[in-house]
Amino acid sequence: MRFLPVRENCVLVELADLEETLALYGALEATPVAGVLEVIPAARTLLVEFDPAEVSVASLQSGLASLSNGSRNAPSAVVVEIPVRYDGEDLPEVASLLGLSEDEVIELHTESEYTVAFTGFAPGFAYLSGGNPRLAVPRRTSPRTSVPAGSVGLAGKFSGVYPKNSPGGWQLIGSTSLEMFDINRQPAALLQPGYRVRFKRAMDAGSTSIAPAKGYSSPLRKERMRAVDQASIEVVSCALPVVFEDVGRAGQASQGISRSGAADQKSLKTANRLVGNAAGAAALEVTLGGLVFRMRGRGEVALTGAAVSISIASASGERFSAPFGKPIALDDGDVVTLGAPASGIRSYLAVRGGFDVEPVLGSVATDTLAQIGPSPVAAGDLIGICQARPGTMVSTEDVPSPPLPAAGEEVTIDVILGPRTDWFTEEAVASFLSQPWVATGQSSRVGIRLQGKALERAVKDELPSEATVRGAIQVPASGQPVLFLSDHPLTGGYPVIANVACRHLDLAGQVPVGAKIRFNAVDGPFGSIHPGNRA
């Protein structure tokens, strides 16, 4: 058992193989360790998030080591049969790699009974273990940018089914019509950890056409019924996507769902406090300004995060400016226009009482990668406002905007090296910490693609999938890092060279395209910037 640093409140526990990993995971479920908040299993690792105020790293290591002799949970009695049309693009290549005929590949695949080992990569994506070992094949050297929903694939010793259209590097051997993930189903993921799975050849091609992938839910579209006297805001226009965010949906890892939530959590909480809401209430995350909305009824709003100009036109035609970072009282008919920020990228709009938005899986956060949560707002949407809680008061304090980087400026972000720093050459690690990295235009809530001198790997092997966190800096084969933000995938197959320290996670969420980032290594959970403690 090896403990690898992730950040101050996370460690990665590396074990010998999948069996040991699932045995420890099962032991943790049966005998929880105090202070452990969430555990995410993968091929041979467990990501353990913990509360440093409740458990020390030494105590955590000791507690996990004491459970290391457990046994894997018995497979569930539930058996899911998946009809497959074996028409995958990669079936001929897989057969060639294995020295088998296509029919022999299909026969081995349908004769095996698989078990859902863990979930990740995308909501409802299950890693299926226990298949015939002769079917072990490497991932594609060049991943596809789009894999259709329902595609059945092989990678390493695993088999799996893509629940929705997404990028992917698995070898595709077939397709199924079963819907693997549906937020209106309980549980949402068809395949749960421990379930047994059998693939059955579907001879009738017409019966296995792939169902279209479902997108976001739409709980607030303009046809949504509202109380007659309920205040609301009407969206007039928005330049870039404007999405609902809160503090995220924790505890959904078993469904393959990451936490998501606001890219700048502190700004979200500050906006809510200014108008008397609970700190984690829903707010609108506005990227690069450009939002115009009309107040229906009366209300109070506040904006925080990336500072924007706020212009108000009243129903009588009067025009005036409003302060950023303070509560703003609005009358019926007021039209509010937000300008573009000079620095930073994301602003947060909160309303007193909170937005009347229906939660999805316990949160109103819009996860743009998983396409879970309310759809981005659009012109014509009427968004209801809830009644404020009795006794709550708005703040009159000035909240200064934090210093945020602008395009062309340089910002320093603290990182904790690991868990896979040793997969890179010493020169690459030194280069990672010494050079400025440019935030490219290929950036979103999922992550920021960085550009600089490519990082060379010392270990050329394929990394078995393991969990990632917000702030992980993953390095794909190109050597150009990607800094994961709120909507990152739950698991990934490229080594993570470092993770952003907790104190700079919100800052990372405010880095605009064209800004430069320097990474500064600080002590991690083991008190050293060098990863790798054994128990």
Secondary structure, 3 states (H helix, E strand, C coil): CEEEEEECCEEEEECCCHHHHHHHHHHHHHCCCCCEEEEEECCCEEEEEECCCCCCHHHHHHHHHCCCCCCCCCCCCCEEEEEEECCCCCHHHHHHHHCCCHHHHHHHHHHCEEEEEEECCCCCCEEEECCCHHHCECCCCCCEEEECCCEEEEEECEEEECCCCEEECCEEEEECCCCCECCCCCCCECCCCCCEEEEEECCCHHHHCCCCCCCCECCCCCCCCCCCCCCEEEEEECCCCEEEECCCCCCCHHHCCCCCCCCCHHHHHHHHHHCCCCCCCCEEEEECCCCEEEEECCEEEEEEECCCCEEEECCCCCEEEECCCCCEEECCCCEEEECCCCCCCEEEEEECCCECCCCECCECCCECCCCECECCCCCCCEEEECCCCCCCCCCCCCCCCCCCCCCCCEEEEEEEECCCHHHECHHHHHHHHHCCEEEEEEECCCEEEEECCCCCECCCCCCCCEECCCCEEECCCCCCCEEECCCCCCEECCCEEEEECHHHHHHHCCCCCCCEEEEEECCCCCCCCCCCEEC
